[in-house]
Amino acid sequence: MKKIVIILLIASSLFGVGKRLNTSIPPAKNIIIDLDPFECFGECLRDYLKRGLIFSFLAKAKGDENFKEQYANLALSLNIQTQNSAPFLADTKEVKEEFDYEKKGSYTKIALLVPQKIIGKYTITVTNSILSYLIFRNSDFDFEIFNCEDEKEESILNALREIKEKGYKYIVAAMTKKGAKTIALNERDLQVYIPTVNKMDTSYATTPNIYFGGIDYLKQIEKLSEFSNDKVAYFKDESPVSSKISYFVEQIFQDKIVYRGEIERKNKNYRWLIKNNFYLNDATIFLNTPLIKTSLILSQIRYYNIHPYISLSTQINYNPYLLTLTQYADRKNMLIANSILNQNIRLEDINSVLNNDIRFNWINYSTSIGIDFLYSSFIDEFQDERVFKEQLTNNQVDYQIEILKPSLSGFENIEEE
């Protein structure tokens, strides 16, 4: 039996007064040690890559000149040091070489543009989504992250200029509506995919080289409306997403709305919104709030013996933690619209290795769709089949929708019951 042992050396970061990093502590490193006594060359290594066994490949490929480039790319991307790896990691800027695989992938050169001060933690997850896909495709790739820090026009345009100077033609840009507008109005050369914005949110003309992947909340609300009655209430908070979803509810139901519950940022007590609220009885309640607030609202509704007709929510609450933050009695009369439908088990596993979620995180899922579209449409001319089934209509990902019921231990598709 072949055994590859992955040893993670995790260094703890100590913070002193003023939260200054103690730089005497070395950074964390991932080290792979090969404990398999059998040799692996040529076809054996190619087979590891095709099957997505990247750690087995890294353990065996050290010292093999024919796989120098793939080794260096994967080792650096995953922050991995292996025994005797220095000769490979010393020269990572040399010109890419092509290799003759049994089923050869194309050379992929793609950039990621992020305003890290704006999107924060999503910088890491979007990065891992792209990296996981490139590993999945088993192609020789050049992937670089460009951080424009913020979404000021000057910052974005300078980053785009640098991207083009370095020879990149395909870019994933994780932006808000503000940054997306700057790119759409100024960029004409690069093929740009924006996973975080829906084209419907753009009030300006866009060019054929700009693609959008944001979730279609309006379409989800329309689908959920099939399960509503003529008495509608909703809860929202002050976040942009919640406000947008609530706007769609207003547009669709108009004079059917009997109650609007707005949670202010400073108010942590939801009791006054629900206690003795006769409007909520026998009403369709749209929960346009993030997970924690939704869980608290549901528990309060049951605690105060409110009996809604049904509780409905969009993608915003499609999260496995809903099952642990609420009791089954809180959610048994709830339906959720979901557009994360197409799963590739191998790609999902590679994401899991990088501690990345494309099963419930729609931004990661959208990013994966976008890189799949760019790869299949422009990068690999020999690739006939895309991984994801979602099509792009008028430069926007056309998401399908399923309606799920949060059950005792999972989410059940009501159409399959």
N, C-alpha and C positions, 0 to 999 in steps of 0.2 A: 504494500500500500504506500502510495506517495504521500508524504507529509511535508507541508510548507508551514513553518512556524513564523508568525508575525509578532514581533516584539515591539510594543509601543512604549517608548521611554518618555514619560510625561513629566516635565519639569514644572514645579509649582512656581507661580509668579508671586513675589512678596511685594506688597505696597506699603510704603511708609507714610509719614505725614505729608499731606498734600497729594497723595496718590501718585507719587513718583515711582516709576518702575525700578526695581533693584536690578541693574544691568549686569551684576556679577553672576546672576543665575543664567545658565545656558538655555537657549530656546528648545522647545520640544522637537524631537526627531522621531521619524518612523524608520525602523531598521528591519530588513528582511534577512533571515538566516536560512540557508538551504540545508535541510537535513535529509534530502533525498539522495541516496547513493548512486542512482542511475543517471547516466548522461542524457542530455536533451539538446539536439541541434536541429537546424534546418526545418524540416517539415514538422517536427515535434514542437518547436517554438511557434511556428505559424499556426499550428492547431490550437495552442494555448490562446493566441490572440483572437482567433476566430470564435472560440468558445467563451471569450471574455474572462479567462483565468489570468488576470493581469499580474497577480502576485506570484503565481507559479512562473509566469514568463520572466518577471523581474529577477526572481531567484536563480533562474537558469541562464538568462541571456547575458549576464555579465561576462565580458571577455570575448564575446562573439562580434567581430567587426561587421558582419552582415546585418546586424540588428542594432547598430550603434545609435541611430537616430531615434528609433522607437523607444529604446531603453532610456535615452537621455530625456525625451519628452515626458514619458510616464513617471520617471523617478523624480524629476523636478516638479512636475505638476502635483504629485502626491506627497511632496516633501519627504521622500524616502532616501535613505542612505543604505547601501548594501555593502557587503564585504567586498573590498577591492574595487569600489565603484569610482574612485578618483579619476582614473584614465578616461572614463566615459563622460564625467561631468565637467571636465576641464575645458572642453571646447564645444559649447552649445550653440554658437552663432554661425557655424559653418553652413554653407549652402546645402539645402536639402537634397538627399539622394533618393532615387526611386528604386523600388525593389520589386522583383518578379514574384508575386504571390500566385497561388493557384487561382484565387479570385481576388485580384488586386484592387485595393481601394485607391481613391484619388488622393492627391496631396491637398490637404485642407488648410487654408489660411484665413483665419477669421478673427475679428476683433470684438471685444465687449466694451461698450462705453457706459460708464456709471457715474452719477453724481453722488458719491458716497455719503456726503453730509446730509443728503436728502433722503436716500432710500435705505441707509443704514445697513441692517442685517441682511437685507435682500441681496447685497453685493456678493456675499458668500454663497447663498443658495442658488442664485442665477449662474454664478461662475461654475458651481458644481454640476448644475444641470447641463450646461454646455460641455463641460469636460467629460461627463458621463456618456453623453451622446457620441462624442468623438472617439472615446475608448470603445464604445459599442460598435461603431462603424469600422473599427480596425483599419483606419487610414493614417497615413503619415500626416501629422498636423502641426500647424504653427498657430498657437492661440495666445493672444496678448490682451491684457486688461488695461484700459485707459480710463483713469479717474479724473474727471473734470471738476471734482469737488462739489460744485453747486450747479444750478441751472441758469446762471447768468448767460446771456447771449454770447458774450466774449469768451467765457470759459468753454462753452460747447463748441463754438466755431474754431477755437485754437486746438481743441482736442481732435475735431474732425480733420483739420489741416494736418496734424501730426499723423493721424491714422492713414491718410492718403499718401503722405511722404514716405511712410514705411511700406507702402505697396499693398495695403489691405483694400479689398473691394467689397467684402461682405461684413456686415456689422450687426450685432444685437445691441440695442440701446435701451436700457432699463430706465425709463424717464417717467415723470409725471406729465400731466397735460401741458404744463408750461414748457418743459424741455422738449416734448414731442413737437410742439408748435414751432420752436426755433429750428429744429432739424428739418421738419417738413417744408418750411418756407425758404430754407437756404441750401439744402443738399440736393444735388441733381446727379451726382456721379456714382455714389455708393448705393448698393442694395441694402436697405436698412429695415430691420424688423424690430418693432417696439412692442414687447410682450405685455406691457403694463397699461396700455391705453386702448380703448375701443374707438374705432373710427367714427362712431356715432357722436363721440365727445368732441370731435373737431369741427369748428365752425368756419373752417377755411378750406380752400381747395388744396388737395394733395396730389402729388405726382406719382407716376406708375412705379417708381423705385422705392416707395415708402409703404411698409406693410404693418398692420396692426393686429394685436392678439388679445386685447382686453376682453374680459367676460362680458357677455351681453345680458345685463341685469334686466333690461326692459323685456327681452324675450322670455326670461325666466319668470318675471312677474305675470306676463300674459299667460304663460303656461299654468302657473299656480292659480290664476283667476278662475280656471275651470272648476276649481274645488271650493270656491267661495260662495257665500250667500249675499243677500242684499243689504247686509249690515256690516260695515267694515271699520276696523280700528287699526291703528299702527303705533309702534314705539320706535323712536329714533334717538340718536345722540348727536353730538355736534361735529362728528367726523365727516369728511367729504363723501366717503362711500355711503354712509348711512343717509346723508342728505340726498344724494343722487337716487338711491333706491326709493326713498320716501317720495321724491318728486314723481317717479314713475307710478307709484301707487296712487298719488293724487290725480295724475293724468288719466289713468285707466278707470278709476272708480268715482271720481268727482263727487256728485251729490249723495253717493252711498256712504260716504265717510261720516261716522258718528263720533269718533274720538281720535285725537292726536296726542300721543304721550311723548313729550320731549324730555330726555334725561340731560340735565346740565352737568357740565364737567365737575363743578364744585359739590354737587349733591350725590352722596353715596347711599342715600336711603330712598328706595323705590316704593315704600309702603304707601305714601300719600298719593301715588299715581294709580294705585290699584284698589286700596281699601274702600269699600262702599261705592265702587265705580259701577253703577248699574249699566253703563253703556257697553261694558265688556261681555256681559252675559248674552249668550247666543249670537255673538259677533265673530266674524272672521278676523283674526288678529294677525297682522303682519309684523313679524319680529325683525326689524331692519337694524338690528344692533349686533355688535360683535359677541363672541362666544360667552364671555364671563357675564356680561349684562343680560344676554338672552337667558342664561341659566338662572340668574337671580329673578328675572321677571317671571319665568315659568314656575319657579318655586313659590313666589308670592301669590300668583294666580290661584294655585291649588290651596295654599294656606288660608286665603281669604274666601275660599269656597266659591270662586268665580267659575262659571261653566261656559267657556267660549264654544262657538259652533265648530271652529277648527283653528289651529295655529299654523301659520305658514312662514317659510323663510327661504331665502335665496342661497347662493353659493357661500355667502358670508358665514353661515353656520354649519357647513359641511365639514365636520371635524370630529375625529374619533373621541376627543375629550368631552364632547357633548354627552357621551354615554356614561362618563364617570362623574361629570359635574352636576348631572340631573338624575333624579330618581325616575324609574320607568313611568310611574304615575304622572310625573310632570310632563312627559313628552309623548305619552301614548296616543294623543290626539294631535299629532304634529306631522307635517309633511315638509320636505326640503327639496328644492330644485338643485340638480347637480349636472354639470357639464364636463366633468372629468370621467370620460367613458372608455377611452381606448388605452388599454394597458398591455405593454410588452414585458413579459416576466423577466427576461434577461436584462433589459434596460432598467427595469425597476430594481433589480438586484445590484447592478453596477452603481446606481444612485445610492442604494443602501450602504454599500461599502464606503462611500464618501459621506455617510450620515445625512443624506439628502432625500427629501420626500417629494415625489411626483404623483403620489396616490391621492393626497388630500390638499396639497398646496397648489392652488390654481396658477400662481405666477410661475412656479417651477414647471408646471405642466405646459403652460403657454410658451415658456422659453424653449422647452423640448420640441414643441410643435414647430416653432419658428426656425430652430437650427435644422430640424428635419426638412423643412420646406426649402431653406437656402441650400442645404447639401444636395438634395435630390433635384432641385430645379436648375442650379447654377454650377455647383462645385464638381459633382461626379456625373459626368455625361454618360457613364455606363450604368448608372443606377436606375432601374426601371420601376422600383416599388418603394413607396414611402412607408415609414414605420407607423405613422399616425393617419387615421382615416379622415380627419377634419380637412375640409377644403377651404381655400381662400376665395371668397367672393367679393369682387370689387376691393381687393387688397385688405380684406378683413377676414380673420378666421371665422368660419361659420360653425359655431358650436351647436351640437345637438343637446337635447335636454332629457333627462330622466327624472321621475319623481320618486323620492325615497322616503321610507318611513323608518325613523330611528326605533329599532326594536329593543329587546332585552340586551342583546350583545352585539348588534351591528346595524347596518342600514339595508333595508329590504326594498327592492324595486316593486312598487305596488302593481305594476303591469305583469309581473311574473308570479304573483300570488295565486 
